Amino acid sequence: MVSRIIHNATITLQLSFYLSVSEKVAALRAAGIPVDEMGNATAGYLFVRTTGRVGKRTNTYRWFATGVGEEPVVAGTSSPRPA
């Protein structure tokens, strides 16, 4: 049987599609997502999905702290190292 890997987003945020770049960057940073001045993730993976009709569109941002196939890092814990 094939095992499936399920990746849960570290942070999920929904914002208006009509925000300016500076407003979007400020909101993403406030949520804890590391982005550059253009709103691109500087670490991890940021997935954006646009939904809704004209005038009521929203962007859903799902940020994954690690890449696909990598173990998640939990703050305050350390993984045991072999001796």
C-alpha positions as CSV (number, residue, x, y, z in Angstrom):
1,M,0.0,0.0,0.0
2,V,1.3,3.5,-0.9
3,S,1.6,5.8,2.1
4,R,0.5,9.4,1.5
5,I,2.2,12.3,3.1
6,I,-0.1,15.0,4.3
7,H,1.3,18.5,4.7
8,N,-0.5,20.9,7.0
9,A,0.2,24.5,6.5
10,T,2.1,26.2,9.3
11,I,0.1,29.4,8.8
12,T,-3.0,30.0,6.8
13,L,-4.2,33.6,6.2
14,Q,-7.0,35.0,4.1
15,L,-6.7,38.6,2.7
16,S,-8.6,40.8,0.3
17,F,-7.4,40.4,-3.3
18,Y,-7.4,44.2,-3.7
19,L,-4.7,45.0,-1.1
20,S,-1.7,47.0,-2.2
21,V,1.7,45.2,-2.1
22,S,2.8,47.1,1.0
23,E,-0.5,46.2,2.8
24,K,-0.1,42.5,1.8
25,V,3.5,42.4,2.9
26,A,2.6,44.0,6.3
27,A,-0.2,41.5,6.9
28,L,1.9,38.5,5.9
29,R,4.8,39.6,8.2
30,A,2.3,40.4,11.1
31,A,1.1,36.8,10.7
32,G,4.6,35.5,11.0
33,I,5.3,34.6,7.4
34,P,8.8,35.6,6.3
35,V,8.5,37.6,3.0
36,D,10.6,40.1,1.1
37,E,9.4,43.5,0.0
38,M,7.5,42.0,-3.0
39,G,5.6,39.5,-0.8
40,N,7.6,36.4,-1.9
41,A,8.5,33.9,0.9
42,T,12.1,34.1,2.0
43,A,11.9,30.7,3.7
44,G,9.6,27.7,3.4
45,Y,6.9,27.6,0.7
46,L,4.1,30.1,0.2
47,F,1.0,28.9,-1.7
48,V,-1.6,31.4,-2.8
49,R,-5.1,30.6,-4.0
50,T,-7.5,33.3,-5.3
51,T,-11.2,32.7,-4.9
52,G,-14.4,34.7,-5.3
53,R,-16.0,36.8,-7.9
54,V,-15.0,40.3,-9.2
55,G,-15.4,42.8,-6.4
56,K,-15.3,40.1,-3.7
57,R,-12.1,38.2,-4.5
58,T,-9.9,36.9,-1.7
59,N,-6.4,35.4,-1.6
60,T,-5.8,32.5,0.8
61,Y,-2.1,32.3,1.7
62,R,-0.9,28.9,3.0
63,W,2.7,29.0,4.3
64,F,4.7,25.8,4.9
65,A,7.7,26.3,7.1
66,T,9.6,23.4,5.5
67,G,9.7,22.0,2.0
68,V,8.0,18.9,0.8
69,G,9.6,15.8,2.2
70,E,11.4,17.6,5.0
71,E,10.6,17.0,8.7
72,P,8.8,19.9,10.4
73,V,10.8,21.9,12.9
74,V,9.0,22.5,16.2
75,A,10.3,25.4,18.3
76,G,11.8,24.6,21.6
77,T,12.6,21.0,20.8
78,S,15.7,19.3,19.5
79,S,16.0,16.0,17.7
80,P,18.2,13.4,19.4
81,R,21.5,12.9,17.6
82,P,23.1,9.4,17.4
83,A,26.2,9.0,19.5
